[in-house]
Amino acid sequence: MFKKLFVIALVAGFAVLLWSYLRHYSERTTLNDLSTYYVDNTAREIGAANVVTAIVVTYRGFDTLGEVTILFVAASLIAMFLKSMGKEKSRNARPASLILVTAQKLLFPLILLFGVYIFINGHLTPGGGFQGGSVIATGFLLWLMANPEGHAPQSLLNTIESISGFGYVAAGLFGLILGLGFLDNRFMGLGTLGHLFSAGVIPIIYSFIGLKVGAELSNVLHHLNEIQNEE
């Protein structure tokens, strides 16, 4: 009885807070000073057609470093806990259907190519390293579904993850060494706005981020598949 009353009071409290917020909510129709600065100066300072990319990779590069670190720590902890549970020695994985196996063979390389396209063009179009890496991980998930008892190239994934992480930090520190700033993209030529080879080092940084995110998420999926028992 008291539990139900507590839940009702909690829901009513949230409803009052939401109503209070909505009653005073007014949609912003103009950009604030910081957003206006980004819109007005990104093309000239960073050379990126995608303003969001310029903010994520360069203007707030330390935040992005923190996000990548959090993702790495989360993936490492998941791998540690799954290893402590031990692999299922008596796995009875359900065989994949012929349709799924055939679709995987056709779509897997296309998904990987699409993921690479997203993070290489992240300075030109909506997308970037996190999105491209996630797409690559979905391709790996499709491969695991079609090959439930297959052995993923874990050493290759770990190598890609380590190299991309080192390359990302090295690119950031190189900007500091040249007296510009961490993850400053201007130590390479900015090129012509809107072209693939433009925005300085941003395409390279996004490539490192995309490979790292894709390898980390694929590793997590691989460990989850190892302990799965469908019986």
C-alpha positions in Angstrom: 0.0 0.0 0.0 2.7 2.5 1.0 4.8 1.5 -2.0 1.9 2.3 -4.3 1.3 5.7 -2.6 5.0 6.4 -2.9 5.0 5.7 -6.7 1.8 7.8 -7.2 3.4 10.7 -5.2 6.6 10.4 -7.2 4.8 10.4 -10.6 2.7 13.4 -9.4 5.8 15.2 -8.4 7.4 14.7 -11.8 4.1 15.8 -13.5 4.1 19.1 -11.5 7.8 19.7 -12.4 7.1 19.0 -16.1 4.1 21.2 -16.1 6.0 24.0 -14.5 8.8 23.7 -17.1 6.4 23.6 -20.0 4.3 26.6 -18.7 7.4 28.8 -18.8 9.0 27.3 -21.9 9.6 29.6 -24.8 11.4 28.5 -28.0 14.6 30.3 -28.7 14.5 31.9 -32.1 18.0 33.4 -32.1 21.5 32.0 -31.5 23.4 32.9 -28.4 26.8 34.7 -28.6 28.9 31.6 -28.6 26.8 29.8 -31.3 26.9 33.0 -33.4 30.7 33.0 -33.2 30.9 29.4 -34.3 28.6 30.0 -37.3 30.3 33.2 -38.4 33.9 32.0 -38.0 34.1 28.2 -38.4 34.6 28.3 -42.2 37.4 30.9 -42.0 39.2 29.6 -38.9 38.7 25.8 -39.2 37.9 25.3 -42.9 35.1 22.8 -42.1 31.8 22.9 -43.9 30.2 21.1 -41.0 30.1 23.4 -38.0 29.3 20.6 -35.6 32.5 18.8 -36.7 34.6 21.9 -36.0 33.1 22.2 -32.5 33.5 18.5 -31.6 37.0 18.0 -33.0 38.7 21.3 -32.6 36.9 24.0 -30.5 36.1 21.5 -27.7 38.8 18.9 -28.4 39.5 18.1 -24.7 35.8 17.2 -24.3 36.1 14.7 -27.2 39.3 13.3 -25.6 37.3 12.7 -22.4 34.4 11.0 -24.3 36.8 8.7 -26.2 38.5 7.9 -22.8 35.2 7.1 -21.2 34.3 4.8 -24.1 37.6 3.0 -23.8 37.2 2.5 -20.0 33.6 1.3 -20.5 34.7 -1.2 -23.2 37.6 -2.4 -21.0 35.3 -2.9 -18.0 32.7 -4.8 -20.0 35.5 -7.1 -21.4 36.9 -7.6 -17.9 33.5 -8.6 -16.4 32.6 -10.9 -19.3 36.0 -12.6 -19.1 35.5 -13.2 -15.3 32.2 -14.9 -16.2 34.1 -17.4 -18.3 33.3 -18.6 -21.8 30.4 -20.9 -22.4 32.0 -24.3 -23.0 28.8 -25.9 -24.0 27.4 -23.3 -26.3 24.5 -24.4 -28.4 24.4 -21.5 -30.8 21.5 -21.5 -33.2 22.6 -21.9 -36.9 22.0 -18.9 -39.0 19.5 -19.1 -41.9 20.7 -19.2 -45.5 19.1 -15.8 -46.1 21.1 -14.2 -43.2 24.3 -15.8 -44.3 23.9 -14.7 -47.9 22.8 -11.2 -46.8 25.8 -10.9 -44.5 28.2 -11.8 -47.3 26.7 -9.1 -49.5 26.2 -6.4 -47.0 29.2 -6.7 -44.7 31.8 -5.0 -47.0 29.2 -2.4 -48.0 28.5 -1.5 -44.3 32.2 -1.2 -43.6 32.7 1.0 -46.7 29.7 3.1 -45.6 31.2 3.6 -42.1 34.5 4.7 -43.6 32.7 7.1 -45.9 30.8 8.6 -42.9 33.9 9.4 -40.8 36.1 10.5 -43.8 33.4 13.0 -44.9 32.5 14.1 -41.4 33.9 17.6 -42.0 31.6 18.0 -45.1 28.3 16.3 -44.1 26.5 15.3 -41.0 28.4 12.4 -39.5 31.9 11.8 -38.0 34.0 9.4 -36.1 31.5 8.2 -33.5 28.8 7.7 -36.1 31.1 6.0 -38.6 32.5 3.7 -35.9 29.0 2.7 -34.8 28.1 1.8 -38.4 31.2 -0.4 -38.7 30.2 -2.1 -35.4 26.8 -2.9 -36.8 28.5 -4.6 -39.7 30.5 -6.7 -37.3 27.2 -7.5 -35.4 25.7 -8.8 -38.7 28.8 -11.0 -39.2 28.4 -12.4 -35.6 24.7 -13.2 -36.3 25.6 -15.0 -39.5 28.6 -16.8 -37.8 27.5 -17.4 -34.2 30.4 -19.8 -33.5 32.9 -17.9 -35.6 36.1 -16.6 -34.1 36.5 -12.8 -34.6 40.0 -11.4 -35.3 40.3 -10.1 -31.7 44.1 -9.4 -32.0 43.4 -7.3 -35.1 40.7 -5.4 -33.4 42.9 -4.7 -30.4 45.7 -3.6 -32.7 43.5 -1.2 -34.6 42.1 0.2 -31.3 45.6 0.8 -29.9 47.0 2.4 -33.0 44.0 4.6 -33.6 44.0 5.7 -30.0 47.7 6.6 -30.1 47.3 8.4 -33.4 44.4 10.5 -32.1 46.4 11.6 -29.0 49.5 12.2 -31.1 47.6 14.4 -33.6 46.3 16.4 -30.7 49.7 16.8 -29.1 51.3 17.8 -32.4 49.1 20.9 -32.4 50.4 21.8 -28.9 54.0 21.2 -29.9 53.5 23.7 -32.8 52.1 26.3 -30.4 48.5 26.1 -31.7 46.5 24.1 -29.3 45.4 20.5 -28.5 43.7 19.0 -31.5 44.2 22.2 -33.5 43.6 21.2 -37.1 45.6 24.1 -38.7 49.0 22.5 -38.7 48.0 21.1 -42.1 46.7 23.3 -44.9 42.9 24.1 -44.7 42.5 23.6 -48.4 39.3 24.7 -50.2 36.1 24.8 -48.2 33.8 21.9 -49.2 36.5 19.7 -50.8 37.4 16.3 -49.4 41.0 17.3 -48.7 40.2 20.3 -46.6 39.7 21.3 -42.9 43.4 20.5 -42.1 43.9 17.4 -40.0 40.2 16.9 -39.1 39.6 14.0 -41.7 42.6 12.2 -40.2 41.4 12.8 -36.6 37.9 11.6 -37.4 39.5 8.5 -39.1 41.3 7.6 -35.9 38.1 8.2 -33.8 36.0 6.1 -36.2 38.4 3.2 -36.2 38.8 3.3 -32.4 35.0 3.4 -31.8 34.4 0.7 -34.4 37.1 -1.6 -32.9 35.9 -1.0 -29.3 32.2 -1.6 -30.0 33.1 -4.7 -32.1 35.2 -6.1 -29.2 32.3 -5.6 -26.8 30.0 -7.5 -29.2 32.6 -10.2 -29.6 32.8 -10.8 -25.8 29.0 -10.8 -25.5 28.7 -13.4 -28.2 31.3 -15.6 -26.5 29.2 -16.0 -23.4 25.9 -16.4 -25.1 24.1 -19.7 -24.9 20.8 -19.9 -26.8 19.8 -23.3 -25.4 
